[in-house]
Amino acid sequence: MAPRLDFSEWWTKDTRKGTPVIVTMENPNYSILEINGPGAAFRPVDKDRGKNAKQFTWVLLLKAHRAVGCVTWLATVLWTLLGAVKTRLFFGRGVTMESDKSSKERFLFKVIRGFLLISLAILVFEVVAHLKGWHYFQNSHLHIPQTSEIRGWLHMIFVAWLTFRADYIAPTIQALSNFCVALFIIQSIDRMVLCIGCFWIKLKKIKPTIIGDPFKSEDLEGNNYEYPMVLVQIPMCNEKEVYEQSISAVCQIDWPKDRILIQVLDDSDDESIQNLIKAEVSRWSQRGINVIYRHRLVRTGYKAGNLKSAMGCDYVRGYEFVAIFDADFQPNSDYLKKTVPHFKDNPELGLVQARWAFVNKDENLLTRLQNINLCFHFEVEQQVNGVFLNFFGFNGTAGVWRIKALEDSGGWLERTTVEDMDIAVRAHLNGWKFIYLNDVKVLCEVPESYEAYKKQQHRWHSGPMQLFRLCLPSIIHSKITIWKKANLILLFFLLRKLILPFYSFTLFCIILPLTMFVPEAELPIWVICYIPVFMSFLNILPTPRSFPFIVPYLLFENTMSVTKFHAMVSGLFQLGSSYEWVITKKTGRASESDLIAAAERESKTLTHPQIYRGASDSKLSELNKLKEQQEAPQPPPPKKVNKIYRKELALACLLLTAAVRSLLSAQGVHFYFLLFQGVSFLLVGLDLIGEQMS
């Protein structure tokens, strides 16, 4: 007999007490009110009393609709991902393969691919032959094994494999995993200490301050404050998208015109871009701004060589400070007034560093994840090291140096791709102190395409390992205290630059998949789940609006560990790609203030066309050349092409295969981590994160 679906008895239990009183109203629009005793009218109303089976059915249908909608969304995402895999990986439409610079890497990839294709062909052939019942061995001297014999052979091979796995493979993997887990715990403790230090700074409101306000009129009369001579440098190379807004922002800095000189250091090898930058410099020069255009004929040493060449000019000798801005940085007009006064009455201060802010942080998922990472770097790492140690790595831009500190430390050197960190370490070894200003922000861009971000991260992680090899003898023999030496060697270089990418790649991308196939070696669940989530939560605290991206951030950081590990190894062992400098592609995203200023400049140009009449003949020829270029027909923009990244795709296959193995062994958390991490590698390998720029 089928069960009855009448639930009304559960919700309308008879719990009446006392004498019931029924009051009937004459108006049929009113309902019947039943009072069960004197205090029944004042009891809290039970919300479930009015429910019936029909309402219960509607609730179930509503929940089922939501579940179906979620499943449909997941199915749509999966179908889209499979379509992208088919289009990009199998058909190769609109994609290009990532080029391998080493001939050995190309040869190894060809061997693996050939072996894979041959194995797949043989496997398909044998499966078809078995299904069709073909007989290949017609020679009577060949012994064809029977089913029972095959079963015995397979059993013997399987038992031998289990013994070999338990006696030799598992102990090795377990020892390596224990070593990586120990490094993981040490790095997590360091991250927690930094967060505690940042919390203490916020609690005590500790920050560098300027005594008085030297720029007030009464202070100028009373203290006779003199503005120091400041040199501002804008190094750039083929920065067609951002040169205009960068030069415009720097030329509008509020500082006496006779106490500031702006150097536009152009290393562009494109003549059309050179003419554009020259014309922009001419415009601001006509407005009375002390700005100079400088182009090197011999372009060696990348950015370090450019800055070193500019500091060798004769007219630079009279300047006391130098501010450096990369081509995509847009300082506010009060930047120098918030940074330079910190040098007053502080002769040991060599650097004042400002914080970065990003105009395109909400452009796509890639920029959001970068914003989380960089905000933690500035808000926590830079601020804590600046307050408690008076030392941090110079960020290469948005900072003001005392020129004497640069000269005392040996100036700009071209030996690594992280010339900013190089000069910071050498200045620290010479006793100079640094100040970090978290409340002074300079607008800039983060890469919007994975290709640009990957190349940037490769340079940022190979350069420190190069520098560590070069600076280790100097650090050991320097005159700084033993604690500062330990901080430089153990924390600054080894823990945060070498150990972090090593254990992140080895533990989560190599050892974890191997433990699925070698169950004798295992990783505890707190290593896979609890501590990574907690560390990601700490990283996301400086940007609370990014909390919904905590899981994508965790997966993406593990995905980037491949690039960081490869960069770390190439820098440590001086491989070919360790001294590779690739300019990060930019889009020229402008802030709202930049758009307003650009509109004002255009309106002034339309109303005052005679603004360039006082220009020299050379400047007029440059402007005429620029006008001819603008009037010439522009070529169509190149088609956007995405790239296929082989290492990421190979690791995606490994992780997804390990996820299937984990599913068969019913390891829940490991399965979900491997599944989502494999999908993350697949998305990155197919270049489905960020936006590719032409």
PyMOL commands that set and color helices and strands:
alter all, ss='L'
color gray80, all
select helices_A, chain A and resi 8-11+40-42+53-90+103-132+147-204+217-223+243-251+257-259+271-286+302-311+314-316+335-343+365-388+403-408+419-429+450-477+482-517+525-540+544-572+576-579+592-607+609-612+617-631+646-664+668-685
alter helices_A, ss='H'
color red, helices_A
select strands_A, chain A and resi 20-23+33-36+95-97+230-236+260-266+291-295+321-324+349-358+399-402+433-444+642-644
alter strands_A, ss='S'
color yellow, strands_A
deselect
rebuild
show_as cartoon
